[in-house]
Every structure is written in structure tokens, then in C-alpha cells.
Amino acid sequence: MSSIRTSYYEGNVSTLSRVDPRVKLLYIVWVFMMIMVFTDPAFQSFTMLTLVLAAAAGGLSLWKVMSTGKIGIYMGLASWVLWMIVLRNQGTVLLNIFGWTITDYGMLKGLAIALRITSVLFAFLIVAMATPTRDVITGLYGLRISAVFSMVVGIILRLIPQFQSEHSTIMEAQRSRATEFDKGGILTRFRKHTAYIIPLSLRALKIVSDLSIAMESRAYDPYTKRTFVRELKMQRLDRIILVAMAVFLVASIALRIIGLGGLQLGTLGTGQ
């Protein structure tokens, strides 16, 4: 049976794990802003490179990060294909498959959207896998985010991996009872999926109910001033990272203003 996980945190002691949680949360915002500034995948690749460096600094396996965020990869690929279909009549034709054309503009535009989807997700996953949930909550509160929102984010980070583990456990239990989910027609398969949908839903309700009772029994009041065991204090590395992110963001905006980093039909590589 699968072990039940209650956090994305991998527990690695690394350079990234020692970075102030506020800086790591701001890094997610920075990735979002950087990936939105540019629409040319060639310029967006710099932001993707920082994700690789962040994973390495966190002692994280890229394969593990991609496996955890595979739904984001599927969404990115689906978006890429859809944009190539929608923009099949714009730009220079690269391929013609069974009457369907693929243009350079459609391919690059779809790739840019796919990178936007996946990069933000992977930034979130890398930070979550290198930061304990309690530090994420502390970081959010340190950024003057309300305690209610901070606690909600912390609960989500705790429950998502737990539900994934619960789903795997239930699936394994049903397979051990000779339930074959990949055989039969559409209606048959749909009916078989109730074998894990119903127990997973009931288990989710039980977990949420227990969590609610536990918080009430401890007289949790999100509107009072909070105190935390860890006192946040910026170190030299944190300041260097913040300055670097600010410099690169300002430089990227400047490049975009002068016309670089965008996709425009007929003049790929420049923008409006």
C-alpha cells in the first residue's frame, strides 16, 4: 500500500531550504511576472533555466518534480496543440498533416502559452518541496498576507498530497480485488471508477471534518495577532536573490518596451 503523505516537503537540507520563505514565495510571483512579460519562448527560456537552478539548489530531482506536476505538463501540451490548431492559418506553414497545417506562429505561440502554464506550476512545486508547510504559512504572514489566507494555503498544501496518497491507496486496494479500470466500454469504465470515487469522497469529508474539529477544539481564532516559533530574518543570500530578481525583472520590462521578447505575426522575435 502507498504511504500517506501530508506534505510536498521532501525534507532535504539544501541551499534553497535555508532561504527565507518570504523570498521563495516572492520567487513564485517573480516567475509569474517574468513569464508574462515575454511572449517569445526564446526569452522565456531564461525563466525556465532559473527553475532548473532552483531545483538543483533545493537538492530536488527534476524527474520527481515533473512527476509530481505531470498534470501541468499535460495541460501545457494540450494548450500547445490547441493553439497550433487555432492559429493554423497564420504564419509560415511548416508542416501539412492530413490537410491540417502547422505554422511557425502557431507553434511558437502555443509553446509560449504552454511554458506559462508549466513554469508557474513548477515554481510552486519546487518551493513547496523545499519548504515545510509551517514555514510557508509563516512566510505568507511575514508578507502581510492575512492569517486566514495563509492558513488556507497551508491546509491546501497539506491536503493535496494526502488526497493523492489516499487515491493511490484506494486504487491499489481495488486492483487487489481484481477491479480492472482500463478494460470495457466507456460506460463500464465509468461505473468501475465509482469503486474509488465514492470512498475517496467519503475519506475527504472525514479528513476535512476531523481538521475542523481539531481547530475548534484548540480555539483557533484567525483574527487575533499570530506568533510563530521561527522568527524570520533576512540573510545576505536572501538580499542578493531579491536584488537579482528585481534587476532581471526591470531589465526584462525594459527589453519588452523597446520591442524585444514578443511574438508578432510576420516578424517573429520582436513585439509591439
C-alpha atoms as one frame of an Amber mdcrd trajectory, in Angstrom:
protein
   0.000   0.000   0.000   1.098   3.576  -0.611   2.291   5.588   2.374   0.120
   8.557   3.252   1.890  11.858   2.575   0.827  15.011   4.369   3.131  17.486
   2.626   5.041  18.138  -0.571   8.121  18.900   1.539  10.959  16.486   0.758
  12.967  17.224   3.890  16.230  17.941   2.067  18.749  20.193   3.801  19.932
  22.387   0.956  20.765  25.931  -0.067  17.165  26.548  -1.128  15.754  25.185
   2.129  17.798  27.772   4.048  16.464  30.687   2.012  13.895  32.862   3.779
  10.386  31.576   2.944   9.309  35.102   2.022  11.982  35.199  -0.679  10.846
  31.828  -2.036   7.233  32.988  -2.164   8.292  36.169  -3.945  10.204  33.977
  -6.386   6.903  32.374  -7.443   5.476  35.851  -8.086   8.666  36.782  -9.965
   8.379  33.712 -12.225   4.767  34.621 -12.999   5.684  38.215 -13.874   8.723
  37.225 -15.938   6.848  34.602 -17.921   4.060  37.118 -18.633   6.421  39.874
 -19.781   7.783  37.823 -22.689   5.757  36.004 -25.330   8.755  34.645 -27.224
   9.771  31.154 -25.981  13.431  32.001 -26.592  13.227  34.759 -23.960  11.015
  32.678 -21.680  13.720  30.010 -21.594  15.702  32.163 -19.140  12.910  31.864
 -16.599  12.753  28.108 -17.188  16.506  27.953 -16.565  16.010  29.548 -13.140
  13.567  26.732 -12.306  16.249  24.160 -13.108  18.753  26.061 -10.943  16.209
  26.363  -8.109  15.541  22.606  -8.203  19.293  21.933  -8.115  19.726  24.362
  -5.203  16.950  22.501  -3.385  18.544  19.096  -3.962  15.435  18.057  -5.888
  15.282  15.572  -8.733  13.889  17.146 -11.899  12.186  13.846 -12.671  10.482
  13.922  -9.256   9.328  17.497  -9.787   7.993  16.683 -13.265   6.307  13.531
 -11.998   4.580  15.467  -9.216   3.458  18.174 -11.643   2.606  15.943 -14.579
  -0.947  17.290 -14.750   0.578  20.701 -15.530   2.641  19.134 -18.309  -0.487
  17.546 -19.781  -2.314  20.884 -19.613   0.625  22.634 -21.267   0.810  20.092
 -24.086  -2.953  20.264 -24.633  -2.768  24.072 -24.762   0.124  23.870 -27.243
  -1.834  21.610 -29.586  -4.989  23.736 -29.344  -3.101  26.945 -30.186  -1.466
  25.283 -33.176  -4.926  24.296 -34.397  -6.454  27.731 -33.774  -3.568  29.562
 -35.489  -3.075  27.058 -38.308  -3.835  29.743 -40.922  -1.458  32.376 -39.541
   2.249  32.496 -40.234   4.530  30.395 -42.432   3.453  26.798 -42.991   5.926
  24.311 -41.520   4.016  21.033 -41.858   0.884  19.752 -43.527  -0.571  16.668
 -41.838  -3.698  15.175 -43.411  -4.851  18.592 -44.567  -4.078  20.289 -41.237
  -1.344  22.899 -41.438   1.114  23.782 -38.676   2.628  27.263 -38.872   5.656
  28.760 -37.178   3.494  31.379 -35.468   1.022  28.821 -34.146   3.803  26.552
 -32.876   5.697  29.339 -31.083   2.556  30.958 -29.686   1.323  27.612 -28.369
   4.729  26.863 -26.871   4.775  30.249 -25.138   1.375  29.601 -23.535   2.448
  26.085 -22.518   5.579  27.469 -20.856   3.479  29.999 -18.959   1.278  27.248
 -17.566   4.051  24.867 -16.595   6.596  27.365 -15.278   4.330  28.843 -12.586
   3.219  25.367 -11.501   6.785  24.092 -11.276   7.894  27.191  -9.371   5.152
  26.492  -6.843   6.096  22.810  -6.608   9.813  23.490  -6.185   9.146  25.950
  -3.373   6.651  23.582  -1.722   9.045  20.625  -1.975  11.889  22.651  -0.425
   9.895  24.409   2.296   7.971  22.979   5.283   4.301  23.911   5.272   4.633
  25.795   8.556   7.364  27.966   7.008   5.116  28.711   4.024   2.416  29.938
   6.397   4.981  31.978   8.338   6.315  33.464   5.101   2.882  34.475   3.886
   2.109  36.108   7.219   5.504  37.841   7.070   4.498  39.311   3.703   1.480
  40.897   5.418  -0.920  38.332   3.972  -3.962  37.746   6.185  -3.783  34.829
   8.607  -6.955  33.373   7.091  -5.482  33.183   3.592  -2.139  31.941   4.936
  -3.836  29.136   6.836  -5.935  28.189   3.796  -2.799  27.890   1.660  -1.147
  25.786   4.354  -4.149  23.471   4.581  -4.238  23.070   0.790  -0.530  22.197
   0.735  -1.210  19.587   3.381  -4.361  18.076   1.911  -3.478  17.805  -1.805
  -0.617  15.293  -1.361  -2.641  13.469   1.273  -5.591  13.077  -1.100  -3.213
  11.887  -3.822  -1.833   9.247  -1.468  -5.333   8.263  -0.393  -6.311   7.912
  -4.067  -3.324   5.641  -4.758  -4.091   3.525  -1.702  -7.736   3.069  -2.690
  -6.777   2.251  -6.293  -4.318  -0.403  -5.133  -6.920  -1.867  -2.800  -9.469
  -2.076  -5.617  -6.944  -3.638  -8.004  -6.176  -6.269  -5.373  -9.887  -7.127
  -5.577  -9.480  -7.747  -9.337 -11.023  -4.421 -10.430  -9.653  -3.578 -13.903
 -10.185   0.109 -14.583  -8.749   0.085 -18.114 -10.978  -2.604 -19.603 -14.506
  -2.433 -21.037 -16.535   0.249 -22.772 -16.949   3.849 -21.711 -19.982   3.195
 -19.518 -18.331   0.133 -17.991 -15.191   2.076 -17.169 -17.222   4.934 -15.726
 -19.083   2.512 -13.495 -15.805   0.958 -12.327 -14.415   4.350 -11.344 -17.121
   4.682  -8.699 -15.146   1.997  -6.868 -12.643   4.673  -5.811 -14.563   7.931
  -6.335 -17.097   7.179  -3.601 -14.627   6.008  -0.915 -12.226   8.840  -1.779
 -15.022  11.402  -1.412 -16.058   9.926   1.931 -12.447   9.890   3.095 -12.010
  13.523   2.054 -15.085  14.550   4.028 -13.774  12.663   7.063 -10.349  14.350
   6.864 -11.857  17.831   6.500 -14.292  17.164   9.354 -11.501  15.955  11.663
  -9.389  19.000  10.780 -12.284  21.363  11.504 -12.951  19.722  14.871  -9.253
  19.835  15.774  -9.048  23.570  15.036 -12.223  24.290  17.015 -11.014  22.229
  19.978  -7.854  24.354  20.084  -9.932  27.562  19.998  -8.231  28.720  16.809
  -9.056  32.340  16.051  -7.570  33.560  12.741  -8.319  37.198  13.509  -6.042
  37.539  16.530  -2.377  38.523  16.308  -0.323  35.427  15.487   3.051  34.415
  16.895   5.398  31.877  15.327   8.190  29.667  16.612  10.523  30.721  13.789
  11.440  34.389  13.623  12.063  35.457  10.034  15.229  37.408   9.382  16.783
  38.245   6.018  20.317  36.965   5.456  22.872  38.101   2.867  21.839  35.369
   0.411  18.189  36.440   0.689  19.066  40.046  -0.118  21.212  39.009  -3.079
  18.367  36.918  -4.506  15.857  39.751  -4.058  18.154  42.281  -5.744  18.860
  39.874  -8.620  15.153  39.231  -9.183  14.394  42.956  -9.162  17.217  43.728
 -11.619  16.203  40.982 -14.040  12.534  41.970 -13.865  13.271  45.641 -14.579
  15.651  44.694 -17.411  13.037  42.341 -18.897  10.362  45.027 -18.837  12.806
  47.439 -20.486  13.577  44.910 -23.237   9.874  44.376 -23.801   9.241  48.111
 -24.043  11.882  48.545 -26.745  10.286  45.734 -28.744  12.213  42.574 -27.827
  10.820  39.329 -26.482   7.413  39.353 -28.153   5.774  37.381 -30.955   4.237
  39.298 -33.808   2.914  37.760 -36.997   5.428  38.245 -39.768   8.256  39.420
 -37.501   8.922  36.611 -35.029  11.232  37.612 -32.188  10.020  41.206 -31.889
   6.955  42.590 -30.197   4.682  45.536 -30.152
